Amino acid sequence: MKPARVILLVVGSLIALVGFGFVGAGVSLGWATATQRDDAGFFSTSSERFESDSFAITSDKIDLGDPGPDDWWADRELATVRVAVDSATAGELFVGIGPEAEVEAFLADVPHDEVTDVDFRPFSADYRRQNADGTAMPSPPMDETFWVAQAAGDATQTITWNLEPGNWVIVVMNADAVANVSADIELGGKLDYLVPIAIGLGVAGVVLLAAGAAMIIGGAVRRQVDDQAASGAAPGAVVPVDDRAFRPYPLRLEGHLDAELSRWRWLVKWLLAIPHVVVLVFLWIAFVVLSVVAFFAILFTGRYPRSIFDFNAGVLRWTWRVSYYASSALGTDRYPPFTLDAADYPATLDIDYPEHLSRGLVLVKSWLLAIPHLLIIGVFTATWTFGSDNGGTGLVLAGGLLGLLVVVAALTLAFTGRYPTGLHDLIMGVNRWTYRVIAYVALMTDDYPPFRLDQGGNEPTLRDPTKGDRS
């Protein structure tokens, strides 16, 4: 694949990824706007009990920035907060919002509790005692003039306040300033420009998705008309294609389905494979460490140390045998051998040793150039969650698309005694794509992985119509 197409794929994927984020944010905001607000347009918490045996309950400092000439939003009603309090006792309750400095002066040497953390599922509140050794008693709060919003009474008291620059504190206390405060408090907020923001995010996301998709298509699709223009051939003529496009990928992965598979052994294969998994954990730690060593070796010499390459190839080979047996294919009942070397086994993996690797590509292959493939591999192998209940997890499908295909194969085998050949071919294609990307990310080849689902148990033979079959 030409560098220009790789760049298009990478940049297009990044733009599309940002576009997905914008669309998701816009849809989420739109859904929240339509379903989660009350009649006054506020998003509100549940009403919960806050209690203190001191003289007041205060919020932590609300920092909205220092007032100054750059406070373009100070004169605009961008957001509004609402605090509703209901006394849990027979007395009158006070609620107010004031500047931090004035509130501190008002409660100087007065014992009170500051709320430091709140969790609503289930509800719990953490407090920090301020002026624990203080001996002063506060004056009635309604006598003070620094409050920007205040209310007092024996019924539910509600205050609303448009946000302004500065440092602010919410205060709840008994109206007569005596100790022992107990109140049911509900907090709410309203963003006046939420709908335009949601629409703007959605539109921007769609535009970015369209731009990213165009770049991805431009990078992934090879148009025959371009080849004809470059070669000077007449429209519709067969154009010879670069032989490099038809050579096999340096990593060859195969898996041969057993003729007779047990209907139910797949239920315990994961358990039987535990000894392999334990060994592979340590092998993969070594794989990562040695890949870092190989990175510097390639950067300075342009060569992947042969001994490290053989070891890392062995780790991939061992991993593939175990996963073909127990998790990512279930294609054989033969127990995998404990070896890094090639073995007589239904699942095989080989990778050609590169005599020379690009010093420049080593800086960007693993994280930048691989992004389009990593996004696809994420769909293949990521864990999917469906539904939740109060933060709990509903249906969980480990392994993404590959896991789903393997589950279907296992159930078909259990009830029919047959592993569908077509399904096995598809599973092999997903695994083949995944391992090619792993080898590329691990710096073991400079050949960019093809965007192609090469299905089948055998490594596919690619055919050039102008030159005959090539393996």
C-alpha positions as a Markdown table, in Angstrom:
| # | Residue | x | y | z |
|---|---|---|---|---|
| 1 | Met | 0.0 | 0.0 | 0.0 |
| 2 | Lys | 1.4 | 3.4 | -1.0 |
| 3 | Pro | 2.3 | 5.8 | 1.8 |
| 4 | Ala | -0.2 | 8.4 | 0.6 |
| 5 | Arg | -3.1 | 5.9 | 0.9 |
| 6 | Val | -1.9 | 4.9 | 4.4 |
| 7 | Ile | -1.9 | 8.6 | 5.4 |
| 8 | Leu | -5.4 | 9.0 | 4.0 |
| 9 | Leu | -6.6 | 5.9 | 6.0 |
| 10 | Val | -5.0 | 7.1 | 9.3 |
| 11 | Val | -6.2 | 10.7 | 9.0 |
| 12 | Gly | -9.6 | 9.6 | 7.8 |
| 13 | Ser | -9.9 | 7.2 | 10.7 |
| 14 | Leu | -9.0 | 9.9 | 13.3 |
| 15 | Ile | -11.4 | 12.4 | 11.8 |
| 16 | Ala | -14.2 | 9.7 | 11.7 |
| 17 | Leu | -13.4 | 8.8 | 15.3 |
| 18 | Val | -13.8 | 12.4 | 16.4 |
| 19 | Gly | -17.0 | 12.6 | 14.3 |
| 20 | Phe | -18.4 | 9.5 | 16.1 |
| 21 | Gly | -17.7 | 11.2 | 19.4 |
| 22 | Phe | -19.5 | 14.4 | 18.4 |
| 23 | Val | -22.5 | 12.6 | 17.1 |
| 24 | Gly | -22.7 | 10.5 | 20.3 |
| 25 | Ala | -22.4 | 13.6 | 22.4 |
| 26 | Gly | -25.1 | 15.4 | 20.4 |
| 27 | Val | -27.5 | 12.4 | 20.6 |
| 28 | Ser | -26.9 | 12.0 | 24.3 |
| 29 | Leu | -27.5 | 15.7 | 25.0 |
| 30 | Gly | -30.6 | 15.6 | 22.8 |
| 31 | Trp | -32.0 | 12.5 | 24.6 |
| 32 | Ala | -31.3 | 14.1 | 28.0 |
| 33 | Thr | -33.0 | 17.3 | 26.9 |
| 34 | Ala | -36.1 | 15.5 | 25.7 |
| 35 | Thr | -36.4 | 13.0 | 28.6 |
| 36 | Gln | -34.5 | 14.0 | 31.7 |
| 37 | Arg | -35.5 | 17.6 | 32.3 |
| 38 | Asp | -38.4 | 18.7 | 34.5 |
| 39 | Asp | -41.1 | 21.1 | 33.4 |
| 40 | Ala | -38.9 | 24.1 | 34.2 |
| 41 | Gly | -36.1 | 22.8 | 32.1 |
| 42 | Phe | -33.8 | 21.7 | 35.1 |
| 43 | Phe | -31.9 | 18.5 | 35.5 |
| 44 | Ser | -32.3 | 17.5 | 39.1 |
| 45 | Thr | -30.9 | 15.1 | 41.7 |
| 46 | Ser | -33.2 | 13.2 | 44.0 |
| 47 | Ser | -34.0 | 14.8 | 47.3 |
| 48 | Glu | -31.7 | 13.4 | 50.0 |
| 49 | Arg | -31.2 | 13.9 | 53.7 |
| 50 | Phe | -28.2 | 16.0 | 54.9 |
| 51 | Glu | -27.6 | 16.2 | 58.6 |
| 52 | Ser | -25.1 | 17.9 | 61.0 |
| 53 | Asp | -25.0 | 18.5 | 64.7 |
| 54 | Ser | -23.1 | 21.8 | 64.0 |
| 55 | Phe | -24.5 | 25.2 | 63.1 |
| 56 | Ala | -24.4 | 24.9 | 59.3 |
| 57 | Ile | -23.9 | 22.7 | 56.3 |
| 58 | Thr | -21.9 | 24.2 | 53.5 |
| 59 | Ser | -20.8 | 23.1 | 50.0 |
| 60 | Asp | -17.2 | 23.0 | 48.9 |
| 61 | Lys | -16.0 | 26.1 | 47.1 |
| 62 | Ile | -17.6 | 26.5 | 43.7 |
| 63 | Asp | -14.9 | 28.1 | 41.5 |
| 64 | Leu | -16.2 | 29.9 | 38.5 |
| 65 | Gly | -13.1 | 31.9 | 37.7 |
| 66 | Asp | -11.9 | 35.3 | 38.8 |
| 67 | Pro | -14.0 | 38.2 | 37.6 |
| 68 | Gly | -12.2 | 40.2 | 34.9 |
| 69 | Pro | -12.4 | 41.8 | 31.5 |
| 70 | Asp | -12.4 | 38.4 | 29.7 |
| 71 | Asp | -15.6 | 37.2 | 31.5 |
| 72 | Trp | -17.7 | 37.4 | 28.3 |
| 73 | Trp | -20.3 | 35.2 | 29.8 |
| 74 | Ala | -20.8 | 37.2 | 33.0 |
| 75 | Asp | -23.7 | 39.2 | 31.6 |
| 76 | Arg | -25.3 | 36.3 | 29.8 |
| 77 | Glu | -27.7 | 33.8 | 31.4 |
| 78 | Leu | -25.8 | 30.7 | 30.2 |
| 79 | Ala | -26.6 | 28.4 | 33.2 |
| 80 | Thr | -28.8 | 28.4 | 36.2 |
| 81 | Val | -28.6 | 26.4 | 39.4 |
| 82 | Arg | -31.5 | 25.6 | 41.7 |
| 83 | Val | -31.4 | 24.5 | 45.3 |
| 84 | Ala | -34.5 | 23.2 | 47.1 |
| 85 | Val | -34.4 | 22.5 | 50.8 |
| 86 | Asp | -37.1 | 21.1 | 53.1 |
| 87 | Ser | -36.6 | 21.0 | 56.9 |
| 88 | Ala | -36.6 | 17.6 | 58.5 |
| 89 | Thr | -37.6 | 19.2 | 61.8 |
| 90 | Ala | -40.4 | 21.6 | 62.9 |
| 91 | Gly | -38.1 | 24.6 | 62.7 |
| 92 | Glu | -37.6 | 27.1 | 59.8 |
| 93 | Leu | -34.7 | 26.5 | 57.5 |
| 94 | Phe | -32.4 | 28.9 | 55.6 |
| 95 | Val | -30.6 | 28.3 | 52.3 |
| 96 | Gly | -28.4 | 30.8 | 50.6 |
| 97 | Ile | -25.5 | 31.3 | 48.1 |
| 98 | Gly | -22.8 | 33.8 | 48.9 |
| 99 | Pro | -19.2 | 34.7 | 48.0 |
| 100 | Glu | -16.7 | 32.4 | 49.6 |
| 101 | Ala | -14.8 | 35.2 | 51.4 |
| 102 | Glu | -18.0 | 36.6 | 53.0 |
| 103 | Val | -19.3 | 33.2 | 54.0 |
| 104 | Glu | -15.9 | 32.4 | 55.7 |
| 105 | Ala | -16.1 | 35.6 | 57.6 |
| 106 | Phe | -19.7 | 34.9 | 58.6 |
| 107 | Leu | -18.8 | 31.5 | 59.9 |
| 108 | Ala | -15.4 | 32.4 | 61.4 |
| 109 | Asp | -14.8 | 30.4 | 64.6 |
| 110 | Val | -18.3 | 28.8 | 64.1 |
| 111 | Pro | -18.3 | 24.9 | 64.0 |
| 112 | His | -19.9 | 23.8 | 60.7 |
| 113 | Asp | -19.6 | 20.9 | 58.3 |
| 114 | Glu | -18.5 | 21.2 | 54.7 |
| 115 | Val | -19.8 | 18.5 | 52.2 |
| 116 | Thr | -16.7 | 17.1 | 50.5 |
| 117 | Asp | -18.3 | 14.2 | 48.5 |
| 118 | Val | -21.8 | 13.0 | 47.5 |
| 119 | Asp | -22.8 | 9.7 | 45.9 |
| 120 | Phe | -26.4 | 9.2 | 44.9 |
| 121 | Arg | -26.4 | 5.5 | 44.1 |
| 122 | Pro | -26.8 | 4.6 | 46.9 |
| 123 | Phe | -26.9 | 8.0 | 48.6 |
| 124 | Ser | -24.0 | 8.9 | 51.0 |
| 125 | Ala | -22.4 | 12.2 | 51.9 |
| 126 | Asp | -18.9 | 12.9 | 53.4 |
| 127 | Tyr | -18.4 | 15.9 | 55.6 |
| 128 | Arg | -15.3 | 17.8 | 56.8 |
| 129 | Arg | -15.7 | 19.6 | 60.1 |
| 130 | Gln | -14.6 | 23.2 | 60.0 |
| 131 | Asn | -13.6 | 25.2 | 63.1 |
| 132 | Ala | -14.1 | 22.1 | 65.2 |
| 133 | Asp | -12.8 | 23.9 | 68.3 |
| 134 | Gly | -14.6 | 27.1 | 67.6 |
| 135 | Thr | -16.8 | 28.7 | 70.3 |
| 136 | Ala | -18.7 | 31.4 | 68.4 |
| 137 | Met | -22.3 | 31.3 | 67.5 |
| 138 | Pro | -23.5 | 32.7 | 64.1 |
| 139 | Ser | -26.0 | 35.5 | 63.8 |
| 140 | Pro | -29.3 | 34.9 | 62.0 |
| 141 | Pro | -28.3 | 34.4 | 58.3 |
| 142 | Met | -31.2 | 36.5 | 57.0 |
| 143 | Asp | -29.6 | 39.6 | 58.6 |
| 144 | Glu | -26.6 | 39.4 | 56.3 |
| 145 | Thr | -26.6 | 41.3 | 53.0 |
| 146 | Phe | -23.9 | 39.4 | 51.0 |
| 147 | Trp | -26.2 | 36.6 | 49.7 |
| 148 | Val | -26.8 | 36.6 | 46.0 |
| 149 | Ala | -29.7 | 34.2 | 46.5 |
| 150 | Gln | -31.5 | 33.3 | 49.7 |
| 151 | Ala | -34.7 | 31.9 | 51.2 |
| 152 | Ala | -36.0 | 31.0 | 54.6 |
| 153 | Gly | -39.2 | 29.4 | 56.0 |
| 154 | Asp | -40.8 | 26.2 | 57.4 |
| 155 | Ala | -42.0 | 24.9 | 54.1 |
| 156 | Thr | -39.9 | 23.9 | 51.1 |
| 157 | Gln | -37.6 | 26.7 | 50.2 |
| 158 | Thr | -36.2 | 27.1 | 46.7 |
| 159 | Ile | -33.6 | 29.5 | 45.3 |
| 160 | Thr | -32.4 | 29.9 | 41.7 |
| 161 | Trp | -29.2 | 31.7 | 40.7 |
| 162 | Asn | -27.6 | 32.5 | 37.3 |
| 163 | Leu | -23.9 | 31.6 | 37.4 |
| 164 | Glu | -21.4 | 34.4 | 37.7 |
| 165 | Pro | -17.6 | 34.5 | 37.8 |
| 166 | Gly | -16.1 | 34.2 | 41.3 |
| 167 | Asn | -15.9 | 31.7 | 44.2 |
| 168 | Trp | -19.2 | 30.8 | 45.8 |
| 169 | Val | -20.5 | 28.6 | 48.6 |
| 170 | Ile | -24.0 | 27.2 | 49.3 |
| 171 | Val | -25.1 | 27.4 | 52.9 |
| 172 | Val | -27.9 | 25.5 | 54.7 |
| 173 | Met | -28.7 | 26.3 | 58.3 |
| 174 | Asn | -31.5 | 26.8 | 60.7 |
| 175 | Ala | -33.1 | 30.3 | 60.2 |
| 176 | Asp | -32.6 | 31.1 | 63.9 |
| 177 | Ala | -28.9 | 30.1 | 63.7 |
| 178 | Val | -29.1 | 27.3 | 66.3 |
| 179 | Ala | -27.2 | 24.0 | 66.0 |
| 180 | Asn | -28.4 | 20.6 | 64.7 |
| 181 | Val | -29.2 | 21.1 | 61.0 |
| 182 | Ser | -31.3 | 18.4 | 59.2 |
| 183 | Ala | -32.6 | 19.1 | 55.7 |
| 184 | Asp | -33.8 | 17.2 | 52.6 |
| 185 | Ile | -31.9 | 18.9 | 49.7 |
| 186 | Glu | -32.4 | 18.7 | 45.9 |
| 187 | Leu | -30.0 | 20.2 | 43.5 |
| 188 | Gly | -30.8 | 21.2 | 39.9 |
| 189 | Gly | -29.1 | 22.8 | 36.9 |
| 190 | Lys | -30.2 | 24.3 | 33.6 |
| 191 | Leu | -28.1 | 25.1 | 30.6 |
| 192 | Asp | -30.0 | 27.6 | 28.5 |
| 193 | Tyr | -28.2 | 26.8 | 25.2 |
| 194 | Leu | -28.3 | 23.0 | 25.5 |
| 195 | Val | -30.5 | 22.4 | 22.5 |
| 196 | Pro | -28.3 | 24.5 | 20.1 |
| 197 | Ile | -25.2 | 22.8 | 21.5 |
| 198 | Ala | -26.7 | 19.3 | 20.9 |
| 199 | Ile | -27.7 | 20.2 | 17.3 |
| 200 | Gly | -24.3 | 21.8 | 16.7 |
| 201 | Leu | -22.5 | 18.7 | 17.9 |
| 202 | Gly | -24.6 | 16.4 | 15.8 |
| 203 | Val | -24.1 | 18.5 | 12.6 |
| 204 | Ala | -20.4 | 18.8 | 13.2 |
| 205 | Gly | -20.2 | 15.1 | 13.9 |
| 206 | Val | -22.0 | 14.2 | 10.7 |
| 207 | Val | -19.7 | 16.5 | 8.7 |
| 208 | Leu | -16.6 | 15.0 | 10.2 |
| 209 | Leu | -17.9 | 11.4 | 9.6 |
| 210 | Ala | -18.5 | 12.3 | 6.0 |
| 211 | Ala | -15.1 | 13.8 | 5.6 |
| 212 | Gly | -13.4 | 10.8 | 7.4 |
| 213 | Ala | -15.4 | 8.3 | 5.4 |
| 214 | Ala | -14.3 | 10.0 | 2.1 |
| 215 | Met | -10.7 | 9.8 | 3.1 |
| 216 | Ile | -10.9 | 6.2 | 4.2 |
| 217 | Ile | -12.6 | 5.2 | 1.0 |
| 218 | Gly | -10.0 | 7.2 | -1.0 |
| 219 | Gly | -7.2 | 5.3 | 0.9 |
| 220 | Ala | -8.7 | 1.8 | 0.8 |
| 221 | Val | -10.2 | 1.6 | -2.6 |
| 222 | Arg | -7.9 | 1.3 | -5.6 |
| 223 | Arg | -9.6 | 2.7 | -8.6 |
| 224 | Gln | -8.9 | 1.0 | -11.9 |
| 225 | Val | -9.2 | 4.4 | -13.7 |
| 226 | Asp | -6.2 | 5.7 | -11.8 |
| 227 | Asp | -4.2 | 2.7 | -12.8 |
| 228 | Gln | -5.2 | 3.2 | -16.4 |
| 229 | Ala | -4.4 | 6.9 | -16.3 |
| 230 | Ala | -0.9 | 6.1 | -14.9 |
| 231 | Ser | -0.2 | 3.4 | -17.4 |
| 232 | Gly | -1.7 | 5.2 | -20.4 |
| 233 | Ala | -3.9 | 2.3 | -21.2 |
| 234 | Ala | -7.2 | 2.7 | -22.9 |
| 235 | Pro | -10.4 | 2.7 | -20.7 |
| 236 | Gly | -11.5 | -0.8 | -20.0 |
| 237 | Ala | -8.2 | -2.4 | -20.9 |
| 238 | Val | -6.6 | -4.9 | -18.5 |
| 239 | Val | -3.8 | -3.1 | -16.7 |
| 240 | Pro | -0.8 | -5.0 | -15.3 |
| 241 | Val | -0.6 | -4.7 | -11.6 |
| 242 | Asp | 2.5 | -4.4 | -9.4 |
| 243 | Asp | 3.6 | -7.9 | -8.5 |
| 244 | Arg | 4.1 | -6.8 | -4.9 |
| 245 | Ala | 0.4 | -6.4 | -4.5 |
| 246 | Phe | 0.0 | -10.1 | -5.0 |
| 247 | Arg | 2.7 | -11.6 | -2.9 |
| 248 | Pro | 1.6 | -13.4 | 0.3 |
| 249 | Tyr | 1.7 | -11.5 | 3.6 |
| 250 | Pro | 4.8 | -12.2 | 5.7 |
| 251 | Leu | 2.7 | -13.8 | 8.4 |
| 252 | Arg | 1.0 | -17.0 | 7.4 |
| 253 | Leu | -1.7 | -18.4 | 9.7 |
| 254 | Glu | -3.6 | -21.6 | 9.1 |
| 255 | Gly | -6.0 | -23.8 | 11.0 |
| 256 | His | -7.3 | -27.2 | 9.9 |
| 257 | Leu | -10.6 | -28.3 | 11.2 |
| 258 | Asp | -10.7 | -31.8 | 12.8 |
| 259 | Ala | -12.9 | -34.2 | 10.9 |
| 260 | Glu | -14.5 | -35.4 | 14.2 |
| 261 | Leu | -15.0 | -32.9 | 17.0 |
| 262 | Ser | -16.6 | -33.7 | 20.4 |
| 263 | Arg | -20.0 | -32.1 | 20.8 |
| 264 | Trp | -19.3 | -31.0 | 24.4 |
| 265 | Arg | -15.5 | -30.9 | 25.0 |
| 266 | Trp | -15.5 | -27.2 | 24.1 |
| 267 | Leu | -17.2 | -26.6 | 27.5 |
| 268 | Val | -14.1 | -27.5 | 29.4 |
| 269 | Lys | -11.3 | -26.6 | 26.9 |
| 270 | Trp | -10.8 | -23.2 | 28.7 |
| 271 | Leu | -10.2 | -25.1 | 31.9 |
| 272 | Leu | -7.8 | -27.6 | 30.3 |
| 273 | Ala | -5.9 | -24.7 | 28.7 |
| 274 | Ile | -5.2 | -23.0 | 32.1 |
| 275 | Pro | -1.6 | -24.4 | 32.2 |
| 276 | His | -0.9 | -22.9 | 28.8 |
| 277 | Val | -2.5 | -19.5 | 29.9 |
| 278 | Val | -0.2 | -19.3 | 33.0 |
| 279 | Val | 2.9 | -19.9 | 30.8 |
| 280 | Leu | 1.6 | -17.4 | 28.1 |
| 281 | Val | 1.2 | -14.7 | 30.7 |
| 282 | Phe | 4.9 | -14.7 | 31.4 |
| 283 | Leu | 5.8 | -15.2 | 27.7 |
| 284 | Trp | 3.7 | -12.1 | 26.8 |
| 285 | Ile | 5.4 | -10.0 | 29.4 |
| 286 | Ala | 8.7 | -11.1 | 27.9 |
| 287 | Phe | 7.2 | -10.4 | 24.4 |
| 288 | Val | 6.4 | -6.8 | 25.3 |
| 289 | Val | 9.8 | -6.2 | 27.0 |
| 290 | Leu | 11.7 | -7.6 | 24.0 |
| 291 | Ser | 9.6 | -5.7 | 21.6 |
| 292 | Val | 10.8 | -2.5 | 23.3 |
| 293 | Val | 14.4 | -3.7 | 22.9 |
| 294 | Ala | 13.7 | -4.5 | 19.2 |
| 295 | Phe | 12.3 | -1.0 | 18.7 |
| 296 | Phe | 15.6 | 0.6 | 19.7 |
| 297 | Ala | 17.6 | -2.0 | 17.7 |
| 298 | Ile | 15.5 | -1.2 | 14.6 |
| 299 | Leu | 15.8 | 2.5 | 15.2 |
| 300 | Phe | 19.6 | 2.5 | 15.3 |
| 301 | Thr | 20.5 | -0.5 | 13.0 |
| 302 | Gly | 17.5 | -1.1 | 10.8 |
| 303 | Arg | 17.4 | -4.7 | 11.8 |
| 304 | Tyr | 15.2 | -6.8 | 14.1 |
| 305 | Pro | 17.5 | -8.9 | 16.3 |
| 306 | Arg | 17.1 | -12.5 | 15.0 |
| 307 | Ser | 17.0 | -14.2 | 18.4 |
| 308 | Ile | 14.3 | -11.8 | 19.7 |
| 309 | Phe | 12.4 | -12.2 | 16.4 |
| 310 | Asp | 12.4 | -16.0 | 16.7 |
| 311 | Phe | 11.2 | -15.8 | 20.3 |
| 312 | Asn | 8.4 | -13.4 | 19.6 |
| 313 | Ala | 7.3 | -15.4 | 16.6 |
| 314 | Gly | 7.2 | -18.4 | 18.9 |
| 315 | Val | 5.0 | -16.6 | 21.4 |
| 316 | Leu | 2.6 | -15.8 | 18.6 |
| 317 | Arg | 2.7 | -19.4 | 17.4 |
| 318 | Trp | 2.0 | -20.8 | 20.9 |
| 319 | Thr | -0.8 | -18.3 | 21.4 |
| 320 | Trp | -2.4 | -19.2 | 18.2 |
| 321 | Arg | -2.3 | -22.9 | 18.9 |
| 322 | Val | -3.9 | -22.4 | 22.3 |
| 323 | Ser | -6.6 | -20.0 | 21.1 |
| 324 | Tyr | -7.5 | -22.2 | 18.1 |
| 325 | Tyr | -8.0 | -25.1 | 20.6 |
| 326 | Ala | -9.8 | -23.3 | 23.4 |
| 327 | Ser | -11.2 | -19.9 | 22.6 |
| 328 | Ser | -11.0 | -18.2 | 19.2 |
| 329 | Ala | -11.9 | -21.1 | 16.9 |
| 330 | Leu | -12.5 | -24.4 | 18.8 |
| 331 | Gly | -11.3 | -26.1 | 15.6 |
| 332 | Thr | -9.4 | -29.1 | 17.2 |
| 333 | Asp | -9.6 | -31.4 | 20.2 |
| 334 | Arg | -5.9 | -32.1 | 20.1 |
| 335 | Tyr | -4.1 | -30.7 | 23.1 |
| 336 | Pro | -1.6 | -28.0 | 22.2 |
| 337 | Pro | 2.1 | -28.8 | 22.7 |
| 338 | Phe | 4.2 | -26.7 | 25.1 |
| 339 | Thr | 6.7 | -25.3 | 22.7 |
| 340 | Leu | 7.7 | -22.1 | 20.9 |
| 341 | Asp | 8.9 | -24.0 | 17.9 |
| 342 | Ala | 6.8 | -25.1 | 14.9 |
| 343 | Ala | 5.0 | -28.4 | 15.6 |
| 344 | Asp | 2.8 | -31.0 | 13.9 |
| 345 | Tyr | -0.5 | -29.4 | 15.0 |
| 346 | Pro | -3.7 | -28.4 | 13.2 |
| 347 | Ala | -3.0 | -24.7 | 13.9 |
| 348 | Thr | 0.2 | -23.2 | 12.5 |
| 349 | Leu | 1.7 | -19.7 | 12.3 |
| 350 | Asp | 4.9 | -18.6 | 10.5 |
| 351 | Ile | 6.3 | -15.2 | 9.9 |
| 352 | Asp | 9.2 | -14.3 | 7.5 |
| 353 | Tyr | 12.2 | -12.7 | 9.1 |
| 354 | Pro | 12.8 | -9.3 | 7.6 |
| 355 | Glu | 16.4 | -8.6 | 6.6 |
| 356 | His | 15.9 | -4.9 | 6.9 |
| 357 | Leu | 13.2 | -2.7 | 8.5 |
| 358 | Ser | 12.6 | 1.1 | 8.0 |
| 359 | Arg | 14.1 | 3.2 | 10.8 |
| 360 | Gly | 11.5 | 5.9 | 10.2 |
| 361 | Leu | 8.4 | 3.7 | 10.2 |
| 362 | Val | 9.3 | 2.1 | 13.5 |
| 363 | Leu | 8.4 | 5.5 | 15.1 |
| 364 | Val | 4.8 | 5.5 | 13.9 |
| 365 | Lys | 3.8 | 2.0 | 12.9 |
| 366 | Ser | 2.5 | 0.7 | 16.3 |
| 367 | Trp | 0.4 | 3.7 | 17.3 |
| 368 | Leu | -0.4 | 5.9 | 14.4 |
| 369 | Leu | -0.3 | 3.9 | 11.1 |
| 370 | Ala | -2.1 | 1.0 | 12.8 |
| 371 | Ile | -5.1 | 3.1 | 14.0 |
| 372 | Pro | -7.5 | 2.1 | 11.2 |
| 373 | His | -6.7 | -1.6 | 11.8 |
| 374 | Leu | -6.9 | -1.3 | 15.6 |
| 375 | Leu | -10.4 | 0.2 | 15.3 |
| 376 | Ile | -11.4 | -2.8 | 13.2 |
| 377 | Ile | -9.7 | -5.3 | 15.5 |
| 378 | Gly | -11.6 | -3.6 | 18.4 |
| 379 | Val | -14.9 | -4.5 | 16.7 |
| 380 | Phe | -13.6 | -8.1 | 16.2 |
| 381 | Thr | -12.4 | -8.7 | 19.8 |
| 382 | Ala | -13.7 | -6.0 | 22.2 |
| 383 | Thr | -16.1 | -7.0 | 25.0 |
| 384 | Trp | -19.7 | -5.9 | 24.4 |
| 385 | Thr | -22.2 | -5.1 | 27.1 |
| 386 | Phe | -25.9 | -5.0 | 26.5 |
| 387 | Gly | -28.2 | -3.4 | 29.1 |
| 388 | Ser | -27.6 | -2.3 | 32.7 |
| 389 | Asp | -29.5 | -2.0 | 35.9 |
| 390 | Asn | -28.5 | 0.7 | 38.4 |
| 391 | Gly | -25.0 | 0.6 | 37.2 |
| 392 | Gly | -24.9 | -3.2 | 37.1 |
| 393 | Thr | -23.9 | -5.1 | 34.0 |
| 394 | Gly | -26.5 | -6.8 | 31.8 |
| 395 | Leu | -25.6 | -9.2 | 29.0 |
| 396 | Val | -21.8 | -9.4 | 28.5 |
| 397 | Leu | -20.3 | -10.8 | 25.3 |
| 398 | Ala | -16.5 | -11.2 | 25.6 |
| 399 | Gly | -14.6 | -11.3 | 22.3 |
| 400 | Gly | -16.7 | -9.0 | 20.2 |
| 401 | Leu | -17.6 | -10.3 | 16.7 |
| 402 | Leu | -15.1 | -13.1 | 16.9 |
| 403 | Gly | -16.6 | -14.3 | 20.3 |
| 404 | Leu | -20.1 | -14.2 | 18.8 |
| 405 | Leu | -19.0 | -16.3 | 15.9 |
| 406 | Val | -17.3 | -18.9 | 18.1 |
| 407 | Val | -20.3 | -19.1 | 20.4 |
| 408 | Val | -22.5 | -19.8 | 17.3 |
| 409 | Ala | -20.0 | -22.5 | 16.1 |
| 410 | Ala | -20.0 | -24.1 | 19.6 |
| 411 | Leu | -23.8 | -24.3 | 19.9 |
| 412 | Thr | -24.1 | -25.6 | 16.3 |
| 413 | Leu | -21.5 | -28.3 | 17.1 |
| 414 | Ala | -23.3 | -29.2 | 20.4 |
| 415 | Phe | -26.7 | -29.6 | 18.8 |
| 416 | Thr | -25.8 | -31.0 | 15.3 |
| 417 | Gly | -22.4 | -32.6 | 15.9 |
| 418 | Arg | -21.1 | -30.6 | 13.0 |
| 419 | Tyr | -18.9 | -27.5 | 12.8 |
| 420 | Pro | -20.1 | -25.5 | 9.7 |
| 421 | Thr | -17.2 | -25.2 | 7.3 |
| 422 | Gly | -18.3 | -21.8 | 6.1 |
| 423 | Leu | -18.4 | -20.5 | 9.6 |
| 424 | His | -14.9 | -21.9 | 10.3 |
| 425 | Asp | -13.6 | -20.1 | 7.2 |
| 426 | Leu | -15.0 | -16.8 | 8.4 |
| 427 | Ile | -13.6 | -17.3 | 11.9 |
| 428 | Met | -10.2 | -18.0 | 10.3 |
| 429 | Gly | -10.4 | -14.8 | 8.3 |
| 430 | Val | -11.1 | -12.7 | 11.4 |
| 431 | Asn | -8.2 | -14.4 | 13.3 |
| 432 | Arg | -5.9 | -14.0 | 10.3 |
| 433 | Trp | -6.6 | -10.3 | 10.1 |
| 434 | Thr | -6.0 | -9.9 | 13.9 |
| 435 | Tyr | -2.7 | -11.7 | 13.9 |
| 436 | Arg | -1.4 | -9.8 | 10.9 |
| 437 | Val | -2.1 | -6.5 | 12.8 |
| 438 | Ile | -0.4 | -7.9 | 15.9 |
| 439 | Ala | 2.7 | -8.7 | 13.9 |
| 440 | Tyr | 2.7 | -5.2 | 12.3 |
| 441 | Val | 2.2 | -3.5 | 15.7 |
| 442 | Ala | 4.9 | -5.6 | 17.2 |
| 443 | Leu | 7.3 | -4.2 | 14.5 |
| 444 | Met | 7.9 | -7.6 | 13.0 |
| 445 | Thr | 7.2 | -6.4 | 9.4 |
| 446 | Asp | 7.0 | -3.2 | 7.4 |
| 447 | Asp | 4.3 | -4.7 | 5.2 |
| 448 | Tyr | 1.1 | -2.8 | 5.9 |
| 449 | Pro | -1.7 | -5.3 | 6.7 |
| 450 | Pro | -4.3 | -5.6 | 3.8 |
| 451 | Phe | -7.9 | -4.5 | 4.4 |
| 452 | Arg | -9.1 | -7.9 | 3.4 |
| 453 | Leu | -10.9 | -10.8 | 5.2 |
| 454 | Asp | -8.9 | -13.7 | 3.8 |
| 455 | Gln | -11.1 | -16.6 | 4.8 |
| 456 | Gly | -10.4 | -20.3 | 4.9 |
| 457 | Gly | -8.2 | -22.7 | 6.9 |
| 458 | Asn | -5.3 | -22.4 | 4.5 |
| 459 | Glu | -3.5 | -19.2 | 3.8 |
| 460 | Pro | -5.2 | -17.9 | 0.6 |
| 461 | Thr | -3.6 | -17.9 | -2.8 |
| 462 | Leu | -3.9 | -14.5 | -4.4 |
| 463 | Arg | -4.3 | -14.4 | -8.2 |
| 464 | Asp | -3.2 | -11.7 | -10.5 |
| 465 | Pro | -5.5 | -12.0 | -13.6 |
| 466 | Thr | -2.7 | -10.7 | -15.8 |
| 467 | Lys | 0.0 | -13.0 | -14.5 |
| 468 | Gly | -1.6 | -16.1 | -13.3 |
| 469 | Asp | -1.8 | -17.6 | -9.8 |
| 470 | Arg | 0.7 | -16.5 | -7.2 |
| 471 | Ser | 1.1 | -17.9 | -3.7 |
